[in-house]
Amino acid sequence: MPVISIITPIHQAGVQYLPSACESLIRQEMPSGWSWEWLIQEDGDGVDAASHVPADTRIRVASSRRGGPHVARTVALGRSSGELIKNLDSDDLLADGSLSRDIRTLEENPDVGWVTSRVLDLLADGSLVGFEGDPPAGRITRGSTFAHWEHEQRPQVHPATLCARRALILALGGWMALPASGDTGLLLGLDAVSDGWFTEEVGLHYRKHPGQITTHASHSAGPEWQDRMTVIREHTRALQKMAWCLPEER
């Protein structure tokens, strides 16, 4: 039975949102023959994530030394068994049908390496807010996500919705080991080696709250931000120069 592995890093402050993320996962209707596993990776001590999720053989919690969410994701990758890997942050919610759409897209398009989808921001009052700027639905030509990022300093698609083939994520070394933007680094690395796909249906409710990483002062300005952007840019350009790709594309 094919498996999609959902990977969630969790730290002590974020554990309060875990039950809602769990509910959104359990509601997913899977394509015939498919199953999911949820790998929750505690980023540091004292998280106790297991007490916030039901006893379910598909849900596996483990702990690693504090290294930030992107390091925790990559550690969890070592426990995964799925041929597809799906990101889910602990404070976000999967929209209904998200997993089945990702799986169907990658099954039907063997030369596509990754999928993203439309996002709605989930505000503190429970309301959902959309925003403009999504690409056209369908195939995203290799290199176009990076071109947009270089011009706008942000990806055109949301890395929090990323679902990708396991082999590609392993070949890229997992998520970039950065204090922030490691998911953007992985997204642009995938864009350098494979076509992607954008699904116009909403795939994620992205929770906005004061404690998230994106509210930190260094997230979008200053020396650390400049260094993160530099290493992401050079990493992507190096992959583009190597010109390797999915075997189906050769």
N, C-alpha and C positions, 0 to 999 in steps of 0.2 A: 504494500500500500504506500503510495507516495505521500510525503510529509512536507508541510511548510512549517518552518521554524520561526516563531515570533520571538524576538529578543528585546528584553526590557531591562535597562540599567535602573537601579533604584538606590537612593541615598536616604538618610534618616528623615530629612525634612519633607521628602516627596512621598513617603509611604501612605500618607492620608488619602491620596488620590488613587491608590492601587485597586481598591474594590470596584471603583467605577470603570477603570480600564478592563478589569477582569470581566465585568458584566458585558461590556461591549464585545469582548472576544467570544464569550460563551454563546452570545446571540448569533454569531456568524453561521450561515448555512453553507456547508462545504460542497464542492462538486462531487459527484459520485466517485467513490474509490479513494478520495483524499481524506487525510486527517491533519490535525495541527498539534504542535507541541509548543509550550510557552516556557521559555528559559528566562527566569528572573535572576538578575545578577546583582547582588548587594555590593555596593561600592563603599567598602569600609565596614567597621564594626557597629553593632548596636542598632541595626535596621529592623530585624525581626519581621521580614516580609511575609514569612510563612503564616503568621497569625492573621494576615489581612486577606488571604485568598483561601478558597475551599480546598479540601483534600481531594485531589484529582490526579490520576497518574500522568495526565498530559501536562501538568504544571510542575516544574522542577525549579527549586530555589537553591542557589549556591552563593557563596561569599568570596570576595577577593579583597586584597589590600586596596586602600583608597588610591585611585588613579584618575578619577574623573569618569564621566559617562561613556566616553568613546573607548577608553581602555577597558571598561567593564563590558561593553558590547563585544569587543574582540575576544576577551576571555571567555564569554558565554558562547561565542562561535565555536570554541573547542569542544563544547558539550553538545552541540547541535547535531541532528541527523538528517535534516531536511535537505532536499535538492533545491528548494527555494528558501530564501532568508528574508524575513519581513521585519522592519523596524517598528517598534511601538514604544514611545516614551510613556513613563508611568503616569503622567498627568494628562495624557491625551486619550481620546476615545475613537475606536474604529467605527466608521459609519457602516450601517447595515449593507451587506453585499460586498464589502471591500475585499475580503480574501478571495471570494469566488471570482471577482473580476480580474484580480491580479493573476490568479492561477490560469484562468481561461486565456488571457492575453498571451502569457508566456508559452502555454501549450500550443496555441494556434500560430505563433510567430517564433520559430526556433532561432531565427537570426537576430532577435531582440533580446538584449541582456538584462534589461531592467525596466521597471514600471513605476510611474508616479501618478498622483491623482489630484483632483481639486480639493481644496481645504476651506473649511469655514472656521473662523475664530470663535471659540467658546468663551464668552465673557462671564464675569463674576455673577451677574444676575441671571445666568442661564440662557441668555439670548445668543443666537448664532449670526455672525456677520461675515458676508463674503467680501471679496475685493477683486479688482480688475487686474488684467495683465497675464492671464493664463495663455499658454500657447494653444494653437488649434489641436483638437482631439486627434489622436492617432500617433503615427510614427514620429519620433524625434531623431533627426539625422545626426549621426555621430559628429561630435565637435560643436554642434550648435548651442548646447547648453553652456559650454565654456565661453563661447563667443559672446553670448548674452551676459554672462557673469563678468567678463572683462570690461564690458561697456558700462554695466549698471552697478557693479560690485555686489551683486546678489544673483542667485540662480533664478531662472524663470519658473522653475518648478520647485516644490517644497520637499527638501530632503527628508523631512519627518515622515513622509508617505512612502518612502522607498521600499520596493520589493525587488530582489535581484537573484540571479542564478548563483548558487553556492560557489561553483567553481570560479566565477569571476571575482567574487568577494575574497575568496582565499588567495587567488593570484595577486590581488592588490594589497594583501596583508591586513585585510579588515578595515576598520575605521581608523582614520588618521589620529595618532596619539597627541591630540591637542586639547587644551583646556576648554575650548569651544570651537565650533565650525568643523569638527572632525567628520560629521555627517556630510557637510558640503564637500569636504575633500574627497570622501568616498564617491559621492555623486559625480563629481567632475572627473574622477579617475575612471569610473564606469563609462561616462560619456566619451572619454578619450579612446576607448577600446571597443565600443559597441553602440549600435543604435538603441534608443530607448523608446518608451511609449508613454503618452499622457492620456489618462482616462478622465473624461469630462464630468462623470458622476462624482459626487463628493465621496472621498475615501476616508477623511479624517476630520474630527473636531479637535482643533488645536487650542488647548486651554491657555488663556492669558491670565497670569497672576503675578504678584510682586516677587515671588521667590524664584522665578525661572532664570536660567543662565543668561538669556537674552537681555535681561534688565541690568546686568552688571555694567559698570562704567567702562570697562575695557572691552566690552563685546564688539563695539563698532567704531572705536576711535583709540588712538594712542599707540605707543610702541609695540605692545603685545599684539594688537590688532594688525598692525603693519607686518609684523613678523609672521603671523598666521597666514595672512593673505599672500605673502611672498612664497612661503613653503607650499601652499596649495597651488599657486600659479606655476611654480617651477616643477612640481610633481606632475601636474597635468601636461605641461609642455614636454617633459621628458617622456611620458607615455606616448604622446602623439608622435614624437620623433622615432620611437621604437616601432611604431606601425604594426603592432600585433592586435589580433582581434579574435572574435568567436570563430571556432573552426568552421561553422556553417557558412561564414562569410568569405572564406578563402576560395 
